[in-house]
Amino acid sequence: MTTDEHRAPASSAYHQCWELLESERTPAQDLDLLTCALSSRYHWQQAGGPAEWAIADWMASRCAAAIGQPSLALAFAQASATHDASGFAPWLAASLLEGQARAWASAGDLVQRDRLIAMARGTLADEPDQQNRELIERQISELT
């Protein structure tokens, strides 16, 4: 597959993650959720750059947290933080911090969750786009 050919399945699997996250799932659908996240991550590794790689790791972490796999959620949340975020928009940097907070919450560590939420909100304050700020703030508010 070419780089361009990886983009469609990467995007499709990512959007399928959201559909599954926003629905009530069976245990089989929980496995589908994780499969979609990892599929999206694989294809973005072939077709994306640092932002797509970080978002794919963030989604894998979010999905792992949603299905009750905190160690996997933490592993992918930590992976999302390893990408060069220097060029990321504030909303994306805040979202990655929210993902780390979500992973720690899934592991039962509310001190780490709260520390990362505070960092995310501080970063989000620099986001000039109100819709982006509101979107990430809604995700953060799910954690408290």
N, C-alpha and C positions, 0 to 999 in steps of 0.2 A: 504494500500500500504506500502511496505517496503521502507526504505531509498533508496536502489538501484532502485526501481521501480519509484521513483520520479525523478531520474536524466534524463531519456529520455524525459519526457514531459517538464521538466525545460529547457533543452537544445533546444529542438525543438521549443518551444514558443519563446525563446530568438532569435534564428535564424530567425524566422518568423518576429520578430520585425524589424530586419535589412532589410529584404526584403521589408517590408512595408515602412520603413523610406526612403529607397532609390528609392521609386517609387512615381509617382503622385497618390494621393489618393482621393477617393470620401469621402464625409462625413461619409458614412457607413464604409468605410475602416479606417477612423480615429478612429472610435469606436472599430474596430477590432484590430487596433494597440494598443490601451490602454488595451484591453482585453488580448491580447497576453503578454504584459508586466506584467500585474498583475497575469496572470496564471504562467508565468515563476517565478515571485517573490514568489508566494505561494509554488510552488514545490521546489524551492531552499531553502526556509525556512525549508522544511522537510528534504532535502538531503545535504545541503551545510554547510559551515562554514562561518566565518566572511568575507572572500573574496567574496564568492558567494553571500552572503546577501548584501554586499555593492554594488556589481556589479548589482544585481537585482534592488536595490533601485535607482542606477544611471540610469539604463535603463528605469524604470518607470518614473523618472524625465524627461529624454530626450524625451520620447514619449509624456508626458503631455505637454512639451514645444512645441513639433512639432505640436500638435493639438490646440494650443492656450489656454491652461489651466495653466496660470502662478502660481496660488495659489497651485494647485496640484503639479506642477513641483517643486516649492519651498519646499513643504512638503516632497517629496521623496528625493530631494537633501539634505535636512537637515537630513533625516533619513540615507542617505548613509554616512554621516559624524559621525554617532553615533557608528559605528562598530569599534572595536579595530584595528586600522591601523598600529600598531607597527611592525607587520611582513610583511606588504605589500611592494611589490617592488615599486621603485620610479615611474615607469610608471603608476601603479594602483593608487597610492596616487595622482599623477598629474591628472589622469583621473577623479577622484572623485572631485577634485577642478574645473576641466573644467566643470563637470556636474553642480556644484553649480553656476559657472559663467553663464552657459547657462540658468539656471533657473532664475537667476536675470535679465539676458538680456530679457528673455521672459516677465518679469514683468516690463520692461522699466527702470530698475535701472542700468545705465551704470557705475556709480561709483563703485558699488559692483562688477559688471562684471569685470571691469578693475583691481580691487584689487585682485580678485580671479585668473584672468589670470596671473597676475604677480607672485602670489604664485605658481600656477601650473607650470609655466616656471622655476621658481627657483627649484622646486622639480624635475622637469623633467631633469634638468642639471645633477642630480646624477644618472640617468639611464644609465647603461653601454651598453645596447643593442641598437644599432643604429636604427634598424627597429622599436622597441617599441617607441623610442624617436620620430621618424618621424610620426608614426601613431597618437600618442597623439598630436603632434604639428599640424598635419593636422586638427584634431578636434578643437583644440584651434583656429586655423586660420579661421575657419568657423564663429567665433564669432566677428571678427574685420573687 
